Amino acid sequence: MKIIDALCSEGLTGFYFDDQNAIKQGALMDGFMYKGEPVSPKFSAIRQPGESLSIMLILEDGSIAYGDATAVQYSGAGGRDPLFLAREGKTFFYRYIKDRLIGLDVSQFRQNAETFDRLQVNNLRLHTAMRYGITGALLDATAKATRQTMAEVVRNEYNLPNPSYETIPIFAQTGDERYTNVDKMIIKEVDVMPHALINNIETKLGHQGEILKEYVQWLRNRIINKRMREDYEPILHIDVYGTIGIIFDYNYKKMFNYLKELSNVAAPFLLRVEGPVDEGEREKTMIALRTLREMIDADPTVHVEIVADEWCNTLEDVQYFTDHKAGHMVQVKTPDLGGVNNIIEALRYCLKHGMGAYSGGSCNETNISAEITTSIAMACEAKQVLAKPGMGADEGIMIVKNHMARTLALIERRQS
């Protein structure tokens, strides 16, 4: 089956682009917006609408494959590619990509994805967002051409073991509505919650961690008091953006003691803390997370897992943190890896080497990219998958959960 035409359209994502550099320099919020001017290239405001480019591949039988080019909320920061603007992406697509796609045989995914992920134009690799969208569309194209689900394409082409398919635990994020959205998650019995966006010491963590400790206590009690079933026991996963390291002046013993204290407060629920420390560069952050994991693993009374996030952006980074056991789990931040083939490789690598494989991503994605990466997570048996896009909780939970259910129903019908 070949591609006979390729086109694209400009669209929106489920959240916003934020100029992280301006925010770190002290930009203050004004309602849902930010005061001041952006400082990063290509930003027109500190917070502006997230943009996507929907790529459509027309196949010989008339079917259409979709993939969305999207980038993370904090684009252009932390070594990432610059801000992705759909208008520029559309011009680039028609000038350099369309003709390369027409006539392509999509009966196989892996080789096509690797070709476009490595493709260079004017001696430069494609923007990560463009690679993400093109390879996602190619995965959907192979699924449609071979009459399989995307999960089956991945499982078959990468010779993954275990012929059964299961739903993956869903990790939902509250955004700044860390109380109201927790109630939504309890009602819908989300597997992992609440993320909570603990990115400010003054208002969300506390200089001794007291604000977060109070929140974890509230969270634990809220679940116990409001759950409909006594056996509903979600994992508590909180992202602290390196702030624990800051308040304890990067003292490992103090950080460990605080994490232990948090885990005691969270009991009987397992606690995961994402990004407890950020040393400002990859190697030092890896060493810090590895040291904390060693301290935690040496104490059987501590029931907390740490998750690598900052400085773990690419396939190479995922392998690096995994090889050094820097944490108990690694977030595979899907848009940052470019081609979706790299997501497959990253999740497989984590699982093969005993690292928790978290298929994450960004609130600033689309329903299309969420469905594609959820299919990959199912095929690779990830330990958890992010509910995305958006920060309203309900929408992301619905998109990911329903896509998994549809995929399983189709696979079960074929296997029966």
Secondary structure, DSSP 8 states (H G I E B T S, - for coil): -BEEEEEEEEEEEEEEEE-HHHHHTT--EETTEE-S---STT-SSSEEEEEEEEEEEEETTS-EEEEEE---TTTT-TT------HHHHHHHIIIIIHHHHTT-B-S-SHHHHHHHHH-EETTEE--HHHHHHHHHHHHHHHHHHHT--HHHHHHHHTT-S--------EE---TT-TTHHHHHHHHTT-SEEEETT---IIIII-TTSHHHHHHHHHHHHHHHHH-SSTT---EEEEE-TTHHHHHTTT-HHHHHHHHHHHHHHHTTS-EEEE-----SSHHHHHHHHHHHHHHHHT-TT--EEEEE-TT--SHHHHHHHHHTT-SSEEEE-GGGG-SHHHHHHHHHHHHHTT-EEEE---SS--HHHHHHHHHHHHHHT-SEEE--SSSSSHHHHHHHHHHHHHHHHHHHHHH-
